[in-house]
Amino acid sequence: MASSQISSRARTYALYTGAPRQLACDVVAGLPRHAPLIPAPAHQAQLLLESEAFYRILSFQRDFFEFPFGIRYVQPSAEGIQLDLESSASLDGLLAALLPGRVPVSTGRDEIHGLNGVRITTRTDRGIELRRLGQPTSVRLTGLSRRAFQKAEAALAERTCDLGGEANWRAGDTWTTDERRWEDERQPLIYESTWREAAWLPSGLLRRLGLLHTVAIPHVVTGHESRLGEWWILELDHASDTSLRRAELVQALTDPEHGLPLELRGHRDLILGEGLGLVLLKASDGSAALQLRYDRFDYPVREERAEMFAAIRRRISVLAGEALLPPMPGCSATG
């Protein structure tokens, strides 16, 4: 592959994943000819694990970070995915979201929080690898020191035990009794048929997470799912003096080569002339939908947030301009 072609494809790879330039060049140079830049998981088990992971990240990673969800970039492959984290704070949140633990609840029957059956199978100087017992899966968390990972894991285990629970991820290469019951009762969302049919969407979004800061420029991204995973909502909050770049994000998400099998089905403004509102993308086969919700904010910049907000401002400042979404007469962004 010519160096100019590598450079062009590396720019696209970095756009979708958020990867640093040199890493993007190295990844692209190592790809077989005509291989997709953003591959789909080779195994259904990996796709389902990523769909759960994205759900957990959306549900629990709600603090302010320089990058959405505290993830600098992702590195997807056919066999797994790597998430590079920005700070100890984002590490704490992700471990709490992903590592499985038995937790007492008010109903009197304990529940499993996190990714049931997942274990830390590899520890390196820069991160850890998570795998689900008996399945060909892999989620790698990197970006911080071995000590940072050890400290965050120990703190989470202590908090779990203080609540009367159990750190199931430390149970070794076997299922705990509670995990097996949780699995046998088909409690994890991935056993719902609707979820399984739509799981390609959250997995695909996780593999393209870089778009939320290389194309879009929100200060913070939150979200949730509904209809058993058939409907996903991303809430993108923007500062009052920044553009929204809705059309740019839609174009990247629906790109026929690197995006997802989504079509723009509608958009509408909630406040005329302000650009705030909803954008609706749907799968052509009807299996899933993604709604982008845009809002403005003027959060007070307290002293403890000043450095973080300054970092977010620097990130946003490298992107400017905004294209127009195409008119959608007679269409709605609500369903």
N, C-alpha and C positions, 0 to 999 in steps of 0.2 A: 504494500500500500504506500503510495506517495506521501511524502511528508506534508504536503498541502492538504491532502485528503484526511490524514490523521489529525491535523490541526483543526480542520473544519468539524470533523466528527467529535473531536474532544470538546470543542466549544458547546456542541449540542448536548453531549453527555454531562458536562458541568452544569448546563442550564437546568436539566431535569433532576439531577442528583444533588447539586450544590457542591460537588467535589472540587477541591483545589485544582488549579490548572495542571500542575505536573502529574498529579495522580490521574486526572482525566486522560492525559496523553499516554501514560503508562498503560492504563486499562484498555484504551482503544487500540494501541499498538499490539497488544496481546490477544485481541479478538480474532477469531477465524474470519476469513473473508465472507461478507454478506451476513454475518451474525448480527442479531439485533443489539442495539446499544443498551436498551432496557429489557432484558429477558424476562419472560414469565417463569414462575417456579416450575421446576421439572416434575415435582411430585405434588399431588393434591394435598397431602398432609402439610407440606410447607406453605402452600397457599392458604389453607385454613388457619394455620398457626399465625401467619402474618395478618390475616383478617382479624383475629382475636387481639393480636398485639396492637393494631391500629385502633381498635375499639377501646382498649385499655388506655392507650396514650391519650386519645380524645377525652376520655372520661376523667382522667386523673392528673394530667400534666397541664395545669391551668395557671401557673404562675407566669410572671413576666420573665422572658429570656431574650437574649440578643437575637437568637434565631427561633423560629416557631418550634414550640415544644422542647426547646433546649437541645435540638439536634442540628449540628453544623452541616452534616451531609450524610447521604446514604450511599452504600455500595452494593447494589443488587447483583446476584448471580443466579444461575439456574438452580444451584444447590442451596442457597440461603441468602441472607442479607446482613449487612453490617451497618450499624448506626454509630456515627461518631458524635460524641457528646461534648457540649461546650463547657460544662462546669460541674462542680460537686453538687450544686443544687439540682441541676437537671438529672444527675445520676441518682440522687436520693429519690426523686419522683418516679423515675423510670423503674428502678428496682422495686419500689412499693407497688407499682402498677403491674409488673410482669411476673415477679417471683411468687409462686403459690404458697399460701399459708392458710391454715385452718383458723377461722375467726369466730368467736361466739357472737350470736346476734340475739336481739330481744325476743325472737320467737321461741328461743330455747333450743333450737336445733342449729348446730354449728354449720358454717358455710365455708367453701373454699374460695378465697379471693386470689386473683392472679391467673396465670396460665397453668391449669391443672396438669400435673405430671411432668412439669419442666424441671430440669436440673442444670446446675452449672457443671459442665463437663470439661472445660478447659480454662485455665487461668494463665495469662501472660503478663509481661511487664506493662502492657498497655490496655488490657481489657479482659473480658470473659466471653465464653461461648455458652449459649443456652440451647439445650436440645430436649425434645419431649421423649420420654421413655418409649423405646421400641419403635420409634418412627424416624424416617430419614429427614430430619429437620435441623435447621441451624439459624440462630439469631445471635449475632456477635455485637457486643457493646464495647466501644473503644474510645480512646481520646484522653484518658486520664491515667494516673499512675496505679500500679498494683496496690499501693497503700491506700489510695483513695477508694478503690473498689472494696478492699477488705474492711475499711472503716465504715463505708455505707452499708455493706451487707451485715456487719455485726450490729450496727445500730438498728437496722430493720428487724433482725432476729430478736433483739432485746425488746423492742416495742411490741412485737407480736406476742412474745411470751408474757410480757407485763399485762397484756389484755386477756390473758388466759388462753391464748391460742398456741399454735405450733408452726414452726418454720419448716414446712413440708419440703422445701427445696433442698434441705440438708439431710434428707432421709436416705441418701445413697441411691443405688441403682435399682430400687424397688418401689412399688406404689405403697403408700400408707393406707391403712384401713379406710380412713376418711376420704382420701383421694379416689380409691377404688369404688367406694359407694357413690361418690359424686359422679364418677364416670359411668358406672353401671346404671344409674338413674338418668343418664343422658342429660345432666344438668348444664354442661357447657353449651353455649349458644351454637357452636358448630354442628350440633346434631339436628338443629331445625332445618328442614328442607329449604325453606325460603332463604335462610342465611347461606346455606351451601351454594345455592344457585347464584347468589349475589356476591359471594366472597371475593371474586376477581376484582371488584371495585375497591374495597378497602386495601387489599393487598397491592393493587396497582397504584393507589394513591401513596401508600407507604414507600413504594419503589420510586416514586416521582416527587418525593417530599421537597426536594430542592426548589421546585417551582414556586413554593410559597414565599421564597425570599429572593430568588434570582429573576423572577418575572413579576409576581405580585409584590406589593410593598406594605402589607399591614403591620401595625405595631404589635398586634397579638392575634393569634388564631386559636379559637376554641371550636367546639362542635359536639355532635352526638349523632346517634343513629336511631331509627324508629322502624316500625313495621318489620321487626325481626331481621333487620339488616338489609331490607330492600331499599330503604331511603336513608341517605347520609347527608348530613348538614354540616357545612363549614361556615363558621361565623368569623368574618374578617373585619376587625376593628381598625380604622384608619384615623390618624390625626386629622384635625380640621383643615390643615394647610397642605395636605398631600393629595396627589392624584390617587385614583383607585386601580387603574390598569386592569379593568375587568375583561376587556376584549382580548388583551394580550394573554391573560391566564386561560380564557376559554379556547383561544387558538392553540395554545400549547397542549391543553388537555385533550383536545379533539383532533390533534394532528394525526393523519392516517398512518404515519410510520412510527412515531415515537410516543404518541398519546394513548388514550384508552378508547374503546368502542362506544363513545358517547356522542350524542348529537345535541346541539343547542335547540331547546324546545320553547324557550320563552324567557323574557326578562321584563321587569317593570320597576319603576321608581316609586318609592314610598313618599318622597318629598320632591315635587316637580322642580327640576333644575338643579338639584343637589347631587344627583347621581347615586343616591342611596337606594337600596332596595334588594331585589332578589334576582338571581340568575338560575335557570333550571336546565340541567343537562340530563338526558335520559339515554339508556341503552337501547339500541335498535330492536333488541329482542324482548324488551320490557322487563328484564330481570332485575334492574337496579336503576336508581336515580340519584343524582347529586345536586343538592341545592346550595348555592353560594349566597350567603347573606352578608350584606355590606352595611356598616354603620360607622358613624363618626363619634369621636370621644374627645374629651379634654380632661384627661386624668391629672390630678395634682402631682407635680413632680416633687415628692418628698425627698428629704436628704438621702435616705437610704436607697432611693430609686434613681437618684440623679445620674450616677455612673452608668447604670443599665440603660436608661432612656437616652443618654448621649451615645452609647454604642448602637442602639437601635437606629437613631438618627443618622449615624455615619453609614450604617448598612443601607438605609433607604436612599441616602443622597446620591448613590451611584446610578440610580434609575430615574428617568424623567419621561414626561410625555404620556399621552394616553390616546389610544385609538377609540373609535366609536363602535359599539355593538350594532349589528345589523337590525333594522326594524323588524319587528315580529307582530304584524297585525293580527288581531284576533287570538293571540296566544297569551297564556298565563304562566307565571313562574311559581305557581303554588300547587300544581298537580295536573 
